[in-house]
């Protein structure tokens, strides 16, 4: 029996579930070409990623506070 190939994000290498439109980790289009070696995709540093998430959450909070109808 052949083992099913796991589809990975071409941007961050995260495992993608079948039928998702975008990567749950980085948001990249799941239909984008996958790297020949999924682990050759750029590695996202954890501290940098978490810092970006915090910044985005702050921006979203500001948008919600300033323009609640827009979010």
CHARMM-style PDB file with segment names, atoms N, HN, CA, C and O in Angstrom:
ATOM      1  N   UNK     1       0.848  -1.180   0.000  1.00  0.00      PROA
ATOM      2  CA  UNK     1       0.000   0.000   0.000  1.00  0.00      PROA
ATOM      3  C   UNK     1       0.895   1.246   0.000  1.00  0.00      PROA
ATOM      4  O   UNK     1       1.829   1.353   0.795  1.00  0.00      PROA
ATOM      5  N   UNK     2       0.595   2.179  -0.901  1.00  0.00      PROA
ATOM      6  HN  UNK     2      -0.164   2.092  -1.547  1.00  0.00      PROA
ATOM      7  CA  UNK     2       1.373   3.409  -0.974  1.00  0.00      PROA
ATOM      8  C   UNK     2       0.944   4.359   0.126  1.00  0.00      PROA
ATOM      9  O   UNK     2      -0.236   4.472   0.460  1.00  0.00      PROA
ATOM     10  N   UNK     3       1.925   5.030   0.672  1.00  0.00      PROA
ATOM     11  HN  UNK     3       2.883   4.939   0.401  1.00  0.00      PROA
ATOM     12  CA  UNK     3       1.647   6.040   1.692  1.00  0.00      PROA
ATOM     13  C   UNK     3       1.218   7.327   0.983  1.00  0.00      PROA
ATOM     14  O   UNK     3       1.859   7.745   0.018  1.00  0.00      PROA
ATOM     15  N   UNK     4       0.151   7.947   1.451  1.00  0.00      PROA
ATOM     16  HN  UNK     4      -0.369   7.607   2.235  1.00  0.00      PROA
ATOM     17  CA  UNK     4      -0.338   9.185   0.844  1.00  0.00      PROA
ATOM     18  C   UNK     4       0.698  10.291   1.032  1.00  0.00      PROA
ATOM     19  O   UNK     4       1.294  10.432   2.100  1.00  0.00      PROA
ATOM     20  N   UNK     5       0.897  11.073  -0.035  1.00  0.00      PROA
ATOM     21  HN  UNK     5       0.412  10.958  -0.902  1.00  0.00      PROA
ATOM     22  CA  UNK     5       1.821  12.203   0.062  1.00  0.00      PROA
ATOM     23  C   UNK     5       1.135  13.324   0.819  1.00  0.00      PROA
ATOM     24  O   UNK     5      -0.038  13.624   0.596  1.00  0.00      PROA
ATOM     25  N   UNK     6       1.873  13.921   1.694  1.00  0.00      PROA
ATOM     26  HN  UNK     6       2.825  13.677   1.875  1.00  0.00      PROA
ATOM     27  CA  UNK     6       1.355  15.050   2.465  1.00  0.00      PROA
ATOM     28  C   UNK     6       1.634  16.315   1.673  1.00  0.00      PROA
ATOM     29  O   UNK     6       2.766  16.563   1.259  1.00  0.00      PROA
ATOM     30  N   UNK     7       0.594  17.113   1.467  1.00  0.00      PROA
ATOM     31  HN  UNK     7      -0.326  16.912   1.804  1.00  0.00      PROA
ATOM     32  CA  UNK     7       0.789  18.386   0.777  1.00  0.00      PROA
ATOM     33  C   UNK     7       1.255  19.405   1.805  1.00  0.00      PROA
ATOM     34  O   UNK     7       0.701  19.512   2.899  1.00  0.00      PROA
ATOM     35  N   UNK     8       2.282  20.147   1.428  1.00  0.00      PROA
ATOM     36  HN  UNK     8       2.733  20.061   0.540  1.00  0.00      PROA
ATOM     37  CA  UNK     8       2.854  21.151   2.318  1.00  0.00      PROA
ATOM     38  C   UNK     8       2.790  22.515   1.656  1.00  0.00      PROA
ATOM     39  O   UNK     8       2.808  22.635   0.431  1.00  0.00      PROA
ATOM     40  N   UNK     9       2.716  23.535   2.488  1.00  0.00      PROA
ATOM     41  HN  UNK     9       2.702  23.438   3.483  1.00  0.00      PROA
ATOM     42  CA  UNK     9       2.697  24.917   2.035  1.00  0.00      PROA
ATOM     43  C   UNK     9       4.022  25.245   1.347  1.00  0.00      PROA
ATOM     44  O   UNK     9       5.094  24.909   1.850  1.00  0.00      PROA
ATOM     45  N   UNK    10       3.936  25.902   0.196  1.00  0.00      PROA
ATOM     46  HN  UNK    10       3.065  26.175  -0.213  1.00  0.00      PROA
ATOM     47  CA  UNK    10       5.135  26.295  -0.525  1.00  0.00      PROA
ATOM     48  C   UNK    10       5.876  27.444   0.127  1.00  0.00      PROA
ATOM     49  O   UNK    10       7.036  27.700  -0.196  1.00  0.00      PROA
ATOM     50  N   UNK    11       5.216  28.143   1.046  1.00  0.00      PROA
ATOM     51  HN  UNK    11       4.273  27.936   1.308  1.00  0.00      PROA
ATOM     52  CA  UNK    11       5.841  29.282   1.730  1.00  0.00      PROA
ATOM     53  C   UNK    11       6.522  28.879   3.034  1.00  0.00      PROA
ATOM     54  O   UNK    11       7.689  29.203   3.256  1.00  0.00      PROA
ATOM     55  N   UNK    12       5.790  28.170   3.898  1.00  0.00      PROA
ATOM     56  HN  UNK    12       4.842  27.906   3.718  1.00  0.00      PROA
ATOM     57  CA  UNK    12       6.330  27.893   5.235  1.00  0.00      PROA
ATOM     58  C   UNK    12       6.547  26.415   5.523  1.00  0.00      PROA
ATOM     59  O   UNK    12       7.163  26.070   6.532  1.00  0.00      PROA
ATOM     60  N   UNK    13       6.046  25.522   4.646  1.00  0.00      PROA
ATOM     61  HN  UNK    13       5.545  25.802   3.826  1.00  0.00      PROA
ATOM     62  CA  UNK    13       6.248  24.095   4.842  1.00  0.00      PROA
ATOM     63  C   UNK    13       5.235  23.431   5.753  1.00  0.00      PROA
ATOM     64  O   UNK    13       5.359  22.243   6.052  1.00  0.00      PROA
ATOM     65  N   UNK    14       4.224  24.184   6.204  1.00  0.00      PROA
ATOM     66  HN  UNK    14       4.124  25.149   5.960  1.00  0.00      PROA
ATOM     67  CA  UNK    14       3.207  23.604   7.087  1.00  0.00      PROA
ATOM     68  C   UNK    14       2.393  22.550   6.336  1.00  0.00      PROA
ATOM     69  O   UNK    14       2.188  22.666   5.128  1.00  0.00      PROA
ATOM     70  N   UNK    15       1.933  21.529   7.046  1.00  0.00      PROA
ATOM     71  HN  UNK    15       2.100  21.435   8.028  1.00  0.00      PROA
ATOM     72  CA  UNK    15       1.102  20.505   6.449  1.00  0.00      PROA
ATOM     73  C   UNK    15      -0.271  21.106   6.128  1.00  0.00      PROA
ATOM     74  O   UNK    15      -0.857  21.813   6.947  1.00  0.00      PROA
ATOM     75  N   UNK    16      -0.773  20.812   4.925  1.00  0.00      PROA
ATOM     76  HN  UNK    16      -0.297  20.237   4.259  1.00  0.00      PROA
ATOM     77  CA  UNK    16      -2.065  21.345   4.498  1.00  0.00      PROA
ATOM     78  C   UNK    16      -3.088  20.223   4.441  1.00  0.00      PROA
ATOM     79  O   UNK    16      -2.805  19.141   3.925  1.00  0.00      PROA
ATOM     80  N   UNK    17      -4.248  20.477   4.959  1.00  0.00      PROA
ATOM     81  HN  UNK    17      -4.478  21.355   5.377  1.00  0.00      PROA
ATOM     82  CA  UNK    17      -5.342  19.510   4.861  1.00  0.00      PROA
ATOM     83  C   UNK    17      -5.948  19.613   3.470  1.00  0.00      PROA
ATOM     84  O   UNK    17      -5.868  20.657   2.822  1.00  0.00      PROA
ATOM     85  N   UNK    18      -6.546  18.538   3.024  1.00  0.00      PROA
ATOM     86  HN  UNK    18      -6.611  17.690   3.551  1.00  0.00      PROA
ATOM     87  CA  UNK    18      -7.158  18.510   1.708  1.00  0.00      PROA
ATOM     88  C   UNK    18      -8.338  19.489   1.650  1.00  0.00      PROA
ATOM     89  O   UNK    18      -9.183  19.511   2.545  1.00  0.00      PROA
ATOM     90  N   UNK    19      -8.380  20.291   0.592  1.00  0.00      PROA
ATOM     91  HN  UNK    19      -7.693  20.274  -0.135  1.00  0.00      PROA
ATOM     92  CA  UNK    19      -9.504  21.186   0.358  1.00  0.00      PROA
ATOM     93  C   UNK    19      -9.392  22.570   0.970  1.00  0.00      PROA
ATOM     94  O   UNK    19     -10.311  23.370   0.797  1.00  0.00      PROA
ATOM     95  N   UNK    20      -8.314  22.899   1.676  1.00  0.00      PROA
ATOM     96  HN  UNK    20      -7.567  22.249   1.816  1.00  0.00      PROA
ATOM     97  CA  UNK    20      -8.181  24.234   2.253  1.00  0.00      PROA
ATOM     98  C   UNK    20      -7.721  25.213   1.180  1.00  0.00      PROA
ATOM     99  O   UNK    20      -6.948  24.851   0.292  1.00  0.00      PROA
ATOM    100  N   UNK    21      -8.200  26.457   1.263  1.00  0.00      PROA
ATOM    101  HN  UNK    21      -8.827  26.750   1.984  1.00  0.00      PROA
ATOM    102  CA  UNK    21      -7.863  27.473   0.267  1.00  0.00      PROA
ATOM    103  C   UNK    21      -6.544  28.161   0.574  1.00  0.00      PROA
ATOM    104  O   UNK    21      -5.859  28.636  -0.331  1.00  0.00      PROA
ATOM    105  N   UNK    22      -6.186  28.214   1.867  1.00  0.00      PROA
ATOM    106  HN  UNK    22      -6.743  27.828   2.602  1.00  0.00      PROA
ATOM    107  CA  UNK    22      -4.947  28.890   2.235  1.00  0.00      PROA
ATOM    108  C   UNK    22      -4.309  28.176   3.418  1.00  0.00      PROA
ATOM    109  O   UNK    22      -4.958  27.425   4.146  1.00  0.00      PROA
ATOM    110  N   UNK    23      -3.028  28.434   3.583  1.00  0.00      PROA
ATOM    111  HN  UNK    23      -2.501  29.044   2.992  1.00  0.00      PROA
ATOM    112  CA  UNK    23      -2.269  27.821   4.670  1.00  0.00      PROA
ATOM    113  C   UNK    23      -2.762  28.369   6.006  1.00  0.00      PROA
ATOM    114  O   UNK    23      -2.871  29.586   6.157  1.00  0.00      PROA
ATOM    115  N   UNK    24      -3.063  27.506   6.983  1.00  0.00      PROA
ATOM    116  HN  UNK    24      -2.974  26.518   6.861  1.00  0.00      PROA
ATOM    117  CA  UNK    24      -3.522  27.985   8.281  1.00  0.00      PROA
ATOM    118  C   UNK    24      -2.428  28.674   9.089  1.00  0.00      PROA
ATOM    119  O   UNK    24      -2.724  29.394  10.043  1.00  0.00      PROA
ATOM    120  N   UNK    25      -1.171  28.462   8.718  1.00  0.00      PROA
ATOM    121  HN  UNK    25      -0.931  27.878   7.943  1.00  0.00      PROA
ATOM    122  CA  UNK    25      -0.079  29.058   9.473  1.00  0.00      PROA
ATOM    123  C   UNK    25       0.325  30.421   8.921  1.00  0.00      PROA
ATOM    124  O   UNK    25       0.418  31.393   9.671  1.00  0.00      PROA
ATOM    125  N   UNK    26       0.568  30.495   7.600  1.00  0.00      PROA
ATOM    126  HN  UNK    26       0.492  29.706   6.991  1.00  0.00      PROA
ATOM    127  CA  UNK    26       1.071  31.759   7.037  1.00  0.00      PROA
ATOM    128  C   UNK    26       0.078  32.445   6.114  1.00  0.00      PROA
ATOM    129  O   UNK    26       0.283  33.601   5.745  1.00  0.00      PROA
ATOM    130  N   UNK    27      -1.004  31.753   5.731  1.00  0.00      PROA
ATOM    131  HN  UNK    27      -1.171  30.814   6.032  1.00  0.00      PROA
ATOM    132  CA  UNK    27      -2.026  32.369   4.888  1.00  0.00      PROA
ATOM    133  C   UNK    27      -1.752  32.310   3.400  1.00  0.00      PROA
ATOM    134  O   UNK    27      -2.529  32.854   2.616  1.00  0.00      PROA
ATOM    135  N   UNK    28      -0.672  31.667   2.986  1.00  0.00      PROA
ATOM    136  HN  UNK    28      -0.041  31.224   3.623  1.00  0.00      PROA
ATOM    137  CA  UNK    28      -0.344  31.571   1.563  1.00  0.00      PROA
ATOM    138  C   UNK    28      -1.394  30.734   0.837  1.00  0.00      PROA
ATOM    139  O   UNK    28      -2.010  29.849   1.430  1.00  0.00      PROA
ATOM    140  N   UNK    29      -1.592  31.017  -0.444  1.00  0.00      PROA
ATOM    141  HN  UNK    29      -1.092  31.736  -0.926  1.00  0.00      PROA
ATOM    142  CA  UNK    29      -2.522  30.274  -1.294  1.00  0.00      PROA
ATOM    143  C   UNK    29      -2.103  28.807  -1.333  1.00  0.00      PROA
ATOM    144  O   UNK    29      -0.952  28.501  -1.645  1.00  0.00      PROA
ATOM    145  N   UNK    30      -3.027  27.901  -1.020  1.00  0.00      PROA
ATOM    146  HN  UNK    30      -3.962  28.150  -0.767  1.00  0.00      PROA
ATOM    147  CA  UNK    30      -2.673  26.481  -0.976  1.00  0.00      PROA
ATOM    148  C   UNK    30      -2.500  25.900  -2.371  1.00  0.00      PROA
ATOM    149  O   UNK    30      -1.961  24.802  -2.512  1.00  0.00      PROA
ATOM    150  N   UNK    31      -2.942  26.607  -3.405  1.00  0.00      PROA
ATOM    151  HN  UNK    31      -3.379  27.499  -3.290  1.00  0.00      PROA
ATOM    152  CA  UNK    31      -2.786  26.120  -4.771  1.00  0.00      PROA
ATOM    153  C   UNK    31      -1.486  26.587  -5.405  1.00  0.00      PROA
ATOM    154  O   UNK    31      -1.199  26.252  -6.554  1.00  0.00      PROA
ATOM    155  N   UNK    32      -0.702  27.356  -4.668  1.00  0.00      PROA
ATOM    156  HN  UNK    32      -0.935  27.629  -3.734  1.00  0.00      PROA
ATOM    157  CA  UNK    32       0.591  27.801  -5.177  1.00  0.00      PROA
ATOM    158  C   UNK    32       1.483  26.578  -5.352  1.00  0.00      PROA
ATOM    159  O   UNK    32       1.342  25.597  -4.623  1.00  0.00      PROA
ATOM    160  N   UNK    33       2.400  26.631  -6.313  1.00  0.00      PROA
ATOM    161  HN  UNK    33       2.516  27.429  -6.906  1.00  0.00      PROA
ATOM    162  CA  UNK    33       3.271  25.465  -6.535  1.00  0.00      PROA
ATOM    163  C   UNK    33       4.028  25.081  -5.274  1.00  0.00      PROA
ATOM    164  O   UNK    33       4.541  25.930  -4.544  1.00  0.00      PROA
ATOM    165  N   UNK    34       4.081  23.789  -5.046  1.00  0.00      PROA
ATOM    166  HN  UNK    34       3.665  23.100  -5.639  1.00  0.00      PROA
ATOM    167  CA  UNK    34       4.793  23.270  -3.877  1.00  0.00      PROA
ATOM    168  C   UNK    34       6.246  23.067  -4.261  1.00  0.00      PROA
ATOM    169  O   UNK    34       6.547  22.608  -5.363  1.00  0.00      PROA
ATOM    170  N   UNK    35       7.133  23.404  -3.362  1.00  0.00      PROA
ATOM    171  HN  UNK    35       6.888  23.777  -2.467  1.00  0.00      PROA
ATOM    172  CA  UNK    35       8.555  23.207  -3.614  1.00  0.00      PROA
ATOM    173  C   UNK    35       8.834  21.718  -3.804  1.00  0.00      PROA
ATOM    174  O   UNK    35       8.166  20.881  -3.196  1.00  0.00      PROA
ATOM    175  N   UNK    36       9.807  21.385  -4.636  1.00  0.00      PROA
ATOM    176  HN  UNK    36      10.349  22.065  -5.130  1.00  0.00      PROA
ATOM    177  CA  UNK    36      10.159  19.982  -4.854  1.00  0.00      PROA
ATOM    178  C   UNK    36      10.477  19.321  -3.520  1.00  0.00      PROA
ATOM    179  O   UNK    36      10.078  18.183  -3.275  1.00  0.00      PROA
ATOM    180  N   UNK    37      11.187  20.027  -2.668  1.00  0.00      PROA
ATOM    181  HN  UNK    37      11.511  20.952  -2.867  1.00  0.00      PROA
ATOM    182  CA  UNK    37      11.485  19.569  -1.320  1.00  0.00      PROA
ATOM    183  C   UNK    37      10.749  20.510  -0.375  1.00  0.00      PROA
ATOM    184  O   UNK    37      11.197  21.639  -0.174  1.00  0.00      PROA
ATOM    185  N   UNK    38       9.618  20.074   0.217  1.00  0.00      PROA
ATOM    186  HN  UNK    38       9.255  19.157   0.054  1.00  0.00      PROA
ATOM    187  CA  UNK    38       8.822  20.989   1.039  1.00  0.00      PROA
ATOM    188  C   UNK    38       9.601  21.622   2.179  1.00  0.00      PROA
ATOM    189  O   UNK    38       9.245  22.704   2.646  1.00  0.00      PROA
ATOM    190  N   UNK    39      10.654  20.965   2.628  1.00  0.00      PROA
ATOM    191  HN  UNK    39      10.943  20.087   2.249  1.00  0.00      PROA
ATOM    192  CA  UNK    39      11.428  21.537   3.733  1.00  0.00      PROA
ATOM    193  C   UNK    39      12.449  22.546   3.230  1.00  0.00      PROA
ATOM    194  O   UNK    39      13.144  23.184   4.021  1.00  0.00      PROA
ATOM    195  N   UNK    40      12.539  22.689   1.902  1.00  0.00      PROA
ATOM    196  HN  UNK    40      11.974  22.171   1.260  1.00  0.00      PROA
ATOM    197  CA  UNK    40      13.427  23.696   1.333  1.00  0.00      PROA
ATOM    198  C   UNK    40      12.750  25.065   1.335  1.00  0.00      PROA
ATOM    199  O   UNK    40      13.394  26.080   1.072  1.00  0.00      PROA
ATOM    200  N   UNK    41      11.449  25.090   1.631  1.00  0.00      PROA
ATOM    201  HN  UNK    41      10.925  24.265   1.845  1.00  0.00      PROA
ATOM    202  CA  UNK    41      10.726  26.361   1.715  1.00  0.00      PROA
ATOM    203  C   UNK    41      11.318  27.187   2.849  1.00  0.00      PROA
ATOM    204  O   UNK    41      11.858  26.627   3.802  1.00  0.00      PROA
ATOM    205  N   UNK    42      11.224  28.506   2.760  1.00  0.00      PROA
ATOM    206  HN  UNK    42      10.785  28.962   1.985  1.00  0.00      PROA
ATOM    207  CA  UNK    42      11.790  29.349   3.818  1.00  0.00      PROA
ATOM    208  C   UNK    42      11.225  28.975   5.190  1.00  0.00      PROA
ATOM    209  O   UNK    42      10.025  28.740   5.337  1.00  0.00      PROA
ATOM    210  N   UNK    43      12.082  28.925   6.161  1.00  0.00      PROA
ATOM    211  HN  UNK    43      13.056  29.116   6.042  1.00  0.00      PROA
ATOM    212  CA  UNK    43      11.665  28.602   7.521  1.00  0.00      PROA
ATOM    213  C   UNK    43      11.309  29.897   8.236  1.00  0.00      PROA
ATOM    214  O   UNK    43      12.069  30.865   8.215  1.00  0.00      PROA
ATOM    215  N   UNK    44      10.155  29.898   8.862  1.00  0.00      PROA
ATOM    216  HN  UNK    44       9.537  29.112   8.879  1.00  0.00      PROA
ATOM    217  CA  UNK    44       9.715  31.065   9.617  1.00  0.00      PROA
ATOM    218  C   UNK    44      10.233  30.908  11.040  1.00  0.00      PROA
ATOM    219  O   UNK    44       9.915  29.930  11.716  1.00  0.00      PROA
ATOM    220  N   UNK    45      11.023  31.859  11.488  1.00  0.00      PROA
ATOM    221  HN  UNK    45      11.282  32.653  10.938  1.00  0.00      PROA
ATOM    222  CA  UNK    45      11.527  31.820  12.853  1.00  0.00      PROA
ATOM    223  C   UNK    45      10.364  32.031  13.817  1.00  0.00      PROA
ATOM    224  O   UNK    45       9.541  32.921  13.607  1.00  0.00      PROA
ATOM    225  N   UNK    46      10.291  31.233  14.855  1.00  0.00      PROA
ATOM    226  HN  UNK    46      10.960  30.510  15.026  1.00  0.00      PROA
ATOM    227  CA  UNK    46       9.170  31.266  15.794  1.00  0.00      PROA
ATOM    228  C   UNK    46       9.022  32.639  16.441  1.00  0.00      PROA
ATOM    229  O   UNK    46       7.914  33.172  16.503  1.00  0.00      PROA
ATOM    230  N   UNK    47      10.112  33.216  16.919  1.00  0.00      PROA
ATOM    231  HN  UNK    47      11.012  32.783  16.868  1.00  0.00      PROA
ATOM    232  CA  UNK    47      10.022  34.520  17.586  1.00  0.00      PROA
ATOM    233  C   UNK    47       9.524  35.592  16.629  1.00  0.00      PROA
ATOM    234  O   UNK    47       8.699  36.426  17.000  1.00  0.00      PROA
ATOM    235  N   UNK    48      10.022  35.572  15.402  1.00  0.00      PROA
ATOM    236  HN  UNK    48      10.693  34.894  15.100  1.00  0.00      PROA
ATOM    237  CA  UNK    48       9.605  36.536  14.396  1.00  0.00      PROA
ATOM    238  C   UNK    48       8.124  36.351  14.058  1.00  0.00      PROA
ATOM    239  O   UNK    48       7.376  37.323  13.957  1.00  0.00      PROA
ATOM    240  N   UNK    49       7.712  35.098  13.885  1.00  0.00      PROA
ATOM    241  HN  UNK    49       8.320  34.308  13.968  1.00  0.00      PROA
ATOM    242  CA  UNK    49       6.315  34.794  13.578  1.00  0.00      PROA
ATOM    243  C   UNK    49       5.402  35.281  14.704  1.00  0.00      PROA
ATOM    244  O   UNK    49       4.393  35.936  14.445  1.00  0.00      PROA
ATOM    245  N   UNK    50       5.751  34.965  15.941  1.00  0.00      PROA
ATOM    246  HN  UNK    50       6.571  34.433  16.151  1.00  0.00      PROA
ATOM    247  CA  UNK    50       4.923  35.371  17.072  1.00  0.00      PROA
ATOM    248  C   UNK    50       4.874  36.887  17.199  1.00  0.00      PROA
ATOM    249  O   UNK    50       3.830  37.441  17.543  1.00  0.00      PROA
ATOM    250  N   UNK    51       5.977  37.562  16.932  1.00  0.00      PROA
ATOM    251  HN  UNK    51       6.826  37.112  16.653  1.00  0.00      PROA
ATOM    252  CA  UNK    51       6.005  39.016  16.959  1.00  0.00      PROA
ATOM    253  C   UNK    51       5.073  39.586  15.891  1.00  0.00      PROA
ATOM    254  O   UNK    51       4.338  40.539  16.147  1.00  0.00      PROA
ATOM    255  N   UNK    52       5.107  39.001  14.702  1.00  0.00      PROA
ATOM    256  HN  UNK    52       5.704  38.226  14.495  1.00  0.00      PROA
ATOM    257  CA  UNK    52       4.215  39.443  13.628  1.00  0.00      PROA
ATOM    258  C   UNK    52       2.751  39.234  14.005  1.00  0.00      PROA
ATOM    259  O   UNK    52       1.912  40.094  13.738  1.00  0.00      PROA
ATOM    260  N   UNK    53       2.445  38.105  14.618  1.00  0.00      PROA
ATOM    261  HN  UNK    53       3.127  37.406  14.835  1.00  0.00      PROA
ATOM    262  CA  UNK    53       1.066  37.834  15.039  1.00  0.00      PROA
ATOM    263  C   UNK    53       0.616  38.864  16.077  1.00  0.00      PROA
ATOM    264  O   UNK    53      -0.506  39.365  16.009  1.00  0.00      PROA
ATOM    265  N   UNK    54       1.488  39.177  17.035  1.00  0.00      PROA
ATOM    266  HN  UNK    54       2.400  38.769  17.090  1.00  0.00      PROA
ATOM    267  CA  UNK    54       1.146  40.188  18.042  1.00  0.00      PROA
ATOM    268  C   UNK    54       0.881  41.540  17.383  1.00  0.00      PROA
ATOM    269  O   UNK    54      -0.085  42.223  17.722  1.00  0.00      PROA
ATOM    270  N   UNK    55       1.745  41.924  16.438  1.00  0.00      PROA
ATOM    271  HN  UNK    55       2.530  41.369  16.162  1.00  0.00      PROA
ATOM    272  CA  UNK    55       1.555  43.199  15.738  1.00  0.00      PROA
ATOM    273  C   UNK    55       0.243  43.226  14.962  1.00  0.00      PROA
ATOM    274  O   UNK    55      -0.475  44.226  14.978  1.00  0.00      PROA
ATOM    275  N   UNK    56      -0.063  42.132  14.287  1.00  0.00      PROA
ATOM    276  HN  UNK    56       0.520  41.320  14.274  1.00  0.00      PROA
ATOM    277  CA  UNK    56      -1.317  42.068  13.530  1.00  0.00      PROA
ATOM    278  C   UNK    56      -2.529  42.131  14.450  1.00  0.00      PROA
ATOM    279  O   UNK    56      -3.528  42.770  14.121  1.00  0.00      PROA
ATOM    280  N   UNK    57      -2.443  41.472  15.599  1.00  0.00      PROA
ATOM    281  HN  UNK    57      -1.631  40.953  15.866  1.00  0.00      PROA
ATOM    282  CA  UNK    57      -3.546  41.533  16.566  1.00  0.00      PROA
ATOM    283  C   UNK    57      -3.747  42.957  17.078  1.00  0.00      PROA
ATOM    284  O   UNK    57      -4.882  43.403  17.251  1.00  0.00      PROA
ATOM    285  N   UNK    58      -2.648  43.669  17.320  1.00  0.00      PROA
ATOM    286  HN  UNK    58      -1.727  43.307  17.180  1.00  0.00      PROA
ATOM    287  CA  UNK    58      -2.743  45.067  17.758  1.00  0.00      PROA
ATOM    288  C   UNK    58      -3.379  45.927  16.669  1.00  0.00      PROA
ATOM    289  O   UNK    58      -4.213  46.784  16.963  1.00  0.00      PROA
ATOM    290  N   UNK    59      -2.991  45.702  15.415  1.00  0.00      PROA
ATOM    291  HN  UNK    59      -2.314  45.005  15.177  1.00  0.00      PROA
ATOM    292  CA  UNK    59      -3.564  46.453  14.308  1.00  0.00      PROA
ATOM    293  C   UNK    59      -5.055  46.164  14.173  1.00  0.00      PROA
ATOM    294  O   UNK    59      -5.847  47.078  13.943  1.00  0.00      PROA
ATOM    295  N   UNK    60      -5.437  44.904  14.313  1.00  0.00      PROA
ATOM    296  HN  UNK    60      -4.794  44.161  14.500  1.00  0.00      PROA
ATOM    297  CA  UNK    60      -6.846  44.534  14.226  1.00  0.00      PROA
ATOM    298  C   UNK    60      -7.638  45.158  15.366  1.00  0.00      PROA
ATOM    299  O   UNK    60      -8.747  45.645  15.146  1.00  0.00      PROA
ATOM    300  N   UNK    61      -7.094  45.153  16.577  1.00  0.00      PROA
ATOM    301  HN  UNK    61      -6.193  44.757  16.756  1.00  0.00      PROA
ATOM    302  CA  UNK    61      -7.768  45.769  17.718  1.00  0.00      PROA
ATOM    303  C   UNK    61      -7.980  47.257  17.464  1.00  0.00      PROA
ATOM    304  O   UNK    61      -9.051  47.793  17.752  1.00  0.00      PROA
ATOM    305  N   UNK    62      -6.958  47.927  16.922  1.00  0.00      PROA
ATOM    306  HN  UNK    62      -6.089  47.492  16.688  1.00  0.00      PROA
ATOM    307  CA  UNK    62      -7.073  49.354  16.618  1.00  0.00      PROA
ATOM    308  C   UNK    62      -8.161  49.586  15.570  1.00  0.00      PROA
ATOM    309  O   UNK    62      -8.957  50.516  15.692  1.00  0.00      PROA
ATOM    310  N   UNK    63      -8.191  48.736  14.542  1.00  0.00      PROA
ATOM    311  HN  UNK    63      -7.545  47.980  14.444  1.00  0.00      PROA
ATOM    312  CA  UNK    63      -9.242  48.860  13.526  1.00  0.00      PROA
ATOM    313  C   UNK    63     -10.629  48.674  14.140  1.00  0.00      PROA
ATOM    314  O   UNK    63     -11.562  49.413  13.827  1.00  0.00      PROA
ATOM    315  N   UNK    64     -10.748  47.689  15.007  1.00  0.00      PROA
ATOM    316  HN  UNK    64      -9.990  47.088  15.261  1.00  0.00      PROA
ATOM    317  CA  UNK    64     -12.043  47.432  15.654  1.00  0.00      PROA
ATOM    318  C   UNK    64     -12.464  48.613  16.522  1.00  0.00      PROA
ATOM    319  O   UNK    64     -13.634  48.994  16.548  1.00  0.00      PROA
ATOM    320  N   UNK    65     -11.483  49.191  17.240  1.00  0.00      PROA
ATOM    321  HN  UNK    65     -10.532  48.881  17.219  1.00  0.00      PROA
ATOM    322  CA  UNK    65     -11.786  50.320  18.108  1.00  0.00      PROA
ATOM    323  C   UNK    65     -12.143  51.561  17.305  1.00  0.00      PROA
ATOM    324  O   UNK    65     -13.091  52.269  17.643  1.00  0.00      PROA
ATOM    325  N   UNK    66     -11.382  51.832  16.233  1.00  0.00      PROA
ATOM    326  HN  UNK    66     -10.612  51.257  15.958  1.00  0.00      PROA
ATOM    327  CA  UNK    66     -11.575  53.041  15.446  1.00  0.00      PROA
ATOM    328  C   UNK    66     -12.735  52.941  14.457  1.00  0.00      PROA
ATOM    329  O   UNK    66     -13.452  53.918  14.239  1.00  0.00      PROA
ATOM    330  N   UNK    67     -12.919  51.771  13.864  1.00  0.00      PROA
ATOM    331  HN  UNK    67     -12.336  50.978  14.041  1.00  0.00      PROA
ATOM    332  CA  UNK    67     -13.936  51.587  12.829  1.00  0.00      PROA
ATOM    333  C   UNK    67     -14.632  50.233  13.002  1.00  0.00      PROA
ATOM    334  O   UNK    67     -14.398  49.324  12.206  1.00  0.00      PROA
ATOM    335  N   UNK    68     -15.471  50.081  14.009  1.00  0.00      PROA
ATOM    336  HN  UNK    68     -15.662  50.820  14.656  1.00  0.00      PROA
ATOM    337  CA  UNK    68     -16.076  48.769  14.262  1.00  0.00      PROA
ATOM    338  C   UNK    68     -16.919  48.256  13.095  1.00  0.00      PROA
ATOM    339  O   UNK    68     -17.083  47.046  12.938  1.00  0.00      PROA
ATOM    340  N   UNK    69     -17.457  49.164  12.275  1.00  0.00      PROA
ATOM    341  HN  UNK    69     -17.324  50.147  12.403  1.00  0.00      PROA
ATOM    342  CA  UNK    69     -18.280  48.736  11.151  1.00  0.00      PROA
ATOM    343  C   UNK    69     -17.446  48.124  10.028  1.00  0.00      PROA
ATOM    344  O   UNK    69     -17.983  47.422   9.172  1.00  0.00      PROA
ATOM    345  N   UNK    70     -16.133  48.385  10.024  1.00  0.00      PROA
ATOM    346  HN  UNK    70     -15.696  48.955  10.720  1.00  0.00      PROA
ATOM    347  CA  UNK    70     -15.271  47.902   8.966  1.00  0.00      PROA
ATOM    348  C   UNK    70     -14.790  46.474   9.187  1.00  0.00      PROA
ATOM    349  O   UNK    70     -14.344  45.814   8.248  1.00  0.00      PROA
ATOM    350  N   UNK    71     -14.877  46.001  10.411  1.00  0.00      PROA
ATOM    351  HN  UNK    71     -15.239  46.537  11.174  1.00  0.00      PROA
ATOM    352  CA  UNK    71     -14.340  44.675  10.726  1.00  0.00      PROA
ATOM    353  C   UNK    71     -15.456  43.700  10.983  1.00  0.00      PROA
ATOM    354  OT1 UNK    71     -15.200  42.529  11.265  1.00  0.00      PROA
TER     355      UNK     71
END
